[in-house]
């Protein structure tokens, strides 16, 4: 198929005539191809934005991270109830999720039991050690521990901060 192109003056004449070989079917194919490609890029952009929002929610909302950990990573092992009483940060829930992807269910159960035990002993430790301070002349500080049954008393002049 030949395409006659006229170039020339403004007044209307065709001073130069060129005859080019036009491949209209290729142009039509390219038009549809790039239209489909444009829609594909828009779809990938939408999926990427949804993934970014999902990841940001997982990073900044601890309850969302906890529910993702329970529903996606621990549900196949039946361990979703093991993390209900844990209060961890979003990053720690994310790390537990990655760990759950790479270990067996029995190993994950041991990890969660150990984590629950260490959290319980940490809370008990905070409750067991009580610091009482009196504001008198010698500033006595008393520390008591129920584990050892010991009581220590020291003057604040002996304590170096």
KOLPA-939397 format. One line per 8 residues: their letters; for each residue x, y, z of N, C-alpha, C. Coordinates in steps of 0.02 Angstrom, whole numbers, plus 50000, padded with zeros to 5 digits. Example, Ala and Ser with C-alpha at 12.3 -4.5 7.8 and 13.67 -1.06 7.14 Angstrom:
! residues 2
as> 50660,49716,50390,50615,49775,50390,50660,49835,50390 | 50642,49888,50354,50684,49947,50357,50645,50002,50394
! end
This chain:
! residues 161
xxxxxxxx> 50044,49941,50000,50000,50000,50000,50045,50061,50000 | 50031,50107,49956,50071,50168,49950,50032,50226,49981 | 50069,50269,50014,50039,50330,50044,50071,50389,50009 | 50031,50431,49979,50055,50491,49947,50054,50549,49996 | 50111,50578,50009,50116,50634,50056,50135,50696,50017 | 50098,50749,50030,50113,50813,49998,50144,50861,50048 | 50197,50893,50029,50226,50945,50070,50236,51005,50025 | 50230,51062,50053,50239,51119,50010,50213,51183,50040
xxxxxxxx> 50179,51222,49998,50160,51290,50016,50096,51292,50057 | 50084,51351,50086,50025,51363,50126,49965,51373,50080 | 49974,51401,50022,49919,51418,49977,49885,51358,49948 | 49910,51301,49960,49874,51242,49938,49910,51200,49888 | 49955,51216,49858,49986,51174,49807,50027,51118,49838 | 50038,51070,49799,50077,51012,49820,50143,51017,49782 | 50191,51051,49810,50253,51061,49773,50296,50998,49773 | 50296,50963,49829,50336,50901,49833,50289,50844,49849
xxxxxxxx> 50291,50792,49808,50252,50732,49821,50299,50675,49836 | 50284,50642,49892,50323,50583,49911,50276,50525,49915 | 50300,50469,49894,50261,50409,49899,50299,50360,49944 | 50269,50349,50003,50299,50303,50051,50259,50239,50054 | 50292,50187,50074,50258,50124,50084,50231,50124,50155 | 50165,50125,50163,50133,50127,50229,50109,50057,50246 | 50126,50037,50306,50103,49972,50330,50052,49987,50385 | 49990,49995,50366,49938,50014,50413,49922,49958,50463
xxxxxxxx> 49928,49897,50441,49913,49842,50487,49963,49841,50545 | 50026,49856,50532,50075,49861,50585,50059,49918,50633 | 50040,49974,50607,50022,50031,50649,49962,50014,50693 | 49913,49979,50665,49855,49959,50703,49874,49910,50758 | 49917,49862,50741,49940,49814,50791,49977,49850,50847 | 50022,49897,50829,50060,49934,50880,50013,49974,50925 | 49962,50003,50896,49914,50042,50935,49880,49999,50988 | 49856,49941,50969,49823,49896,51017,49873,49866,51067
xxxxxxxx> 49932,49850,51042,49982,49822,51086,50000,49871,51142 | 50012,49934,51125,50030,49982,51177,49970,50001,51221 | 49910,49995,51196,49851,50006,51237,49846,49950,51290 | 49856,49889,51269,49855,49832,51316,49913,49838,51366 | 49971,49858,51341,50028,49867,51384,50016,49922,51436 | 49982,49977,51415,49965,50031,51461,49919,50005,51515 | 49867,49967,51499,49822,49939,51549,49859,49891,51596 | 49906,49853,51569,49946,49807,51610,49987,49846,51662
xxxxxxxx> 50018,49902,51641,50057,49943,51687,50013,49974,51741 | 49953,49995,51722,49906,50023,51771,49886,49969,51821 | 49874,49908,51798,49858,49853,51843,49915,49839,51891 | 49977,49836,51865,50035,49825,51908,50046,49881,51957 | 50032,49943,51937,50037,50000,51982,49986,49994,52039 | 49925,49975,52022,49873,49966,52074,49891,49911,52122 | 49916,49855,52097,49937,49799,52140,49995,49821,52185 | 50042,49859,52158,50099,49883,52198,50077,49930,52253
xxxxxxxx> 50029,49974,52238,50004,50021,52289,49968,49983,52344 | 49928,49934,52325,49893,49893,52375,49944,49855,52418 | 49996,49828,52388,50049,49794,52426,50086,49841,52472 | 50097,49902,52450,50131,49952,52492,50087,49971,52552 | 50023,49980,52540,49977,49996,52595,49974,49938,52644 | 49971,49877,52619,49971,49817,52661,50034,49814,52705 | 50092,49826,52674,50154,49822,52711,50160,49879,52763 | 50137,49939,52745,50138,49995,52793,50091,49981,52852
xxxxxxxx> 50033,49952,52838,49987,49934,52892,50019,49881,52936 | 50054,49835,52907,50087,49783,52946,50144,49812,52988 | 50176,49865,52964,50231,49895,53001,50208,49940,53058 | 50152,49975,53049,50133,50026,53097,50072,50009,53140 | 50036,49956,53126,49977,49938,53164,49988,49869,53195 | 50005,49866,53259,50020,49801,53290,49962,49752,53289 | 49900,49776,53297,49843,49729,53295,49835,49698,53226 | 49849,49736,53174,49847,49709,53106,49901,49656,53096
xxxxxxxx> 49961,49671,53121,50017,49623,53116,50000,49559,53153 | 49969,49566,53211,49951,49508,53251,49899,49466,53215 | 49849,49498,53185,49797,49460,53150,49825,49426,53087 | 49871,49459,53052,49903,49427,52994,49944,49367,53016 | 49981,49374,53071,50020,49318,53097,49974,49259,53115 | 49919,49274,53148,49873,49220,53168,49839,49188,53108 | 49813,49229,53063,49773,49202,53008,49814,49169,52953 | 49871,49198,52937,49909,49174,52879,49962,49123,52898
xxxxxxxx> 50000,49138,52951,50058,49097,52965,50047,49043,53018 | 50005,49057,53067,49996,49008,53121,49935,48964,53114 | 49886,48986,53075,49824,48947,53067,49836,48877,53038 | 49881,48868,52989,49892,48800,52964,49918,48752,53017 | 49951,48777,53068,49978,48734,53121,49931,48729,53181 | 49877,48768,53181,49831,48769,53237,49859,48806,53298 | 49904,48854,53286,49938,48889,53341,49914,48961,53349 | 49858,48979,53317,49838,49049,53318,49818,49074,53387
xxxxxxxx> 49798,49029,53432,49778,49050,53500,49839,49061,53545 | 49897,49039,53524,49957,49045,53566,49983,49117,53571 | 49963,49160,53524,49989,49228,53525,49936,49279,53548 | 49879,49256,53571,49827,49303,53590,49845,49345,53650 | 49883,49317,53697,49900,49354,53758,49967,49389,53753 | 50002,49382,53697,50066,49415,53689,50055,49487,53667 | 50094,49532,53695,50092,49601,53672,50161,49619,53646 | 50167,49613,53581,50231,49626,53547,50224,49685,53501
xxxxxxxx> 50279,49709,53475,50277,49763,53426,50263,49734,53357 | 50249,49778,53310,50234,49757,53242,50294,49720,53211 | 50353,49745,53225,50413,49714,53197,50423,49643,53224 | 50406,49633,53288,50414,49567,53317,50363,49518,53289 | 50301,49541,53277,50251,49499,53244,50273,49482,53173 | 50301,49531,53138,50325,49520,53070,50381,49467,53070 | 50427,49473,53117,50482,49425,53123,50456,49355,53139 | 50406,49351,53183,50377,49286,53199,50343,49255,53137
xxxxxxxx> 50312,49297,53096,50281,49273,53034,50332,49245,52987 | 50389,49280,52979,50442,49255,52935,50472,49191,52963 | 50477,49187,53028,50502,49126,53060,50454,49069,53049 | 50389,49082,53055,50339,49030,53046,50339,49003,52974 | 50358,49045,52926,50361,49022,52856,50417,48972,52845 | 50468,48974,52888,50529,48936,52874,50543,48879,52923 | 50499,48868,52972,50510,48813,53018,50448,48768,53020 | 50457,48709,53049,50401,48663,53055,50354,48687,53110
xxxxxxxx> 50293,48660,53111,50243,48680,53160,50264,48664,53231 | 50297,48606,53241,50318,48588,53308,50372,48635,53334 | 50416,48656,53290,50468,48703,53309,50438,48771,53325 | 50388,48791,53285,50355,48856,53297,50318,48854,53364 | 50289,48797,53380,50254,48791,53444,50303,48798,53502 | 50362,48769,53496,50413,48776,53548,50436,48849,53554 | 50444,48882,53498,50465,48952,53499,50412,48995,53534 | 50348,48984,53518,50295,49022,53549,50289,49008,53623
xxxxxxxx> 50298,48945,53643,50296,48928,53714,50353,48961,53752 | 50413,48960,53722,50470,48993,53754,50460,49068,53757 | 50432,49097,53705,50419,49169,53705,50368,49187,53758 | 50316,49147,53764,50265,49159,53815,50295,49152,53885 | 50338,49102,53895,50370,49092,53959,50416,49150,53977 | 50455,49173,53928,50501,49228,53942,50464,49293,53955 | 50407,49303,53921,50367,49363,53934,50336,49359,54004 | 50315,49300,54026,50286,49292,54092,50338,49303,54146
xxxxxxxx> 50397,49275,54138,50449,49285,54188,50473,49357,54189 | 50472,49391,54133,50491,49461,54131,50441,49503,54170 | 50376,49489,54162,50325,49525,54199,50329,49509,54273 | 50341,49447,54291,50349,49428,54361,50410,49462,54391 | 50463,49466,54353,50524,49498,54376,50513,49572,54391 | 50472,49604,54350,50457,49674,54362,50415,49683,54425 | 50373,49633,54440,50332,49637,54499,50370,49617,54562 | 50418,49572,54555,50453,49546,54614,50501,49598,54642
xxxxxxxx> 50536,49634,54599,50583,49683,54623,50547,49748,54634 | 50545,49769,54696,50513,49832,54713,50566,49878,54741 | 50563,49938,54718,50611,49988,54744,50572,50038,54785 | 50590,50044,54848,50560,50094,54892,50614,50145,54908 | 50597,50206,54904,50645,50257,54924,50613,50304,54974 | 50652,50321,55023,50629,50368,55073,50669,50431,55066 | 50636,50486,55075,50671,50550,55068,50687,50576,55138 | 50734,50544,55170,50757,50568,55235,50832,50584,55230
xxxxxxxx> 50863,50592,55286,50932,50617,55287,50980,50569,55253 | 50972,50505,55262,51021,50459,55232,50997,50426,55168 | 50938,50442,55142,50913,50418,55078,50923,50343,55069 | 50889,50304,55110,50896,50231,55107,50854,50204,55050 | 50884,50160,55010,50850,50126,54955,50847,50053,54972 | 50787,50024,54971,50778,49954,54988,50756,49916,54926 | 50789,49860,54912,50770,49817,54857,50755,49748,54887 | 50697,49721,54870,50680,49655,54896,50665,49609,54838
xxxxxxxx> 50682,49546,54846,50669,49495,54796,50636,49436,54829 | 50581,49413,54802,50546,49356,54831,50581,49291,54813 | 50620,49291,54759,50654,49230,54738,50708,49210,54788 | 50750,49258,54809,50807,49242,54851,50791,49248,54925 | 50738,49285,54942,50723,49297,55012,50773,49344,55044 | 50811,49381,55003,50862,49426,55029,50836,49497,55029 | 50863,49538,55071,50847,49608,55072,50912,49647,55077 | 50920,49695,55032,50980,49735,55031,50962,49806,55046
xxxxxxxx> 51002,49838,55088,50992,49908,55104,51058,49943,55095 | 51056,50000,55061,51118,50036,55050,51104,50110,55054 | 51154,50148,55070,51148,50221,55071,51157,50247,55000 | 51125,50303,54986,51131,50330,54919,51200,50360,54906 | 51238,50373,54960,51306,50398,54948,51350,50342,54920 | 51332,50278,54933,51371,50221,54908,51356,50207,54835 | 51300,50231,54810,51279,50216,54741,51309,50266,54694 | 51342,50242,54644,51372,50285,54593,51328,50280,54530
x> 51305,50337,54506,51261,50337,54447,51300,50361,54387
! end
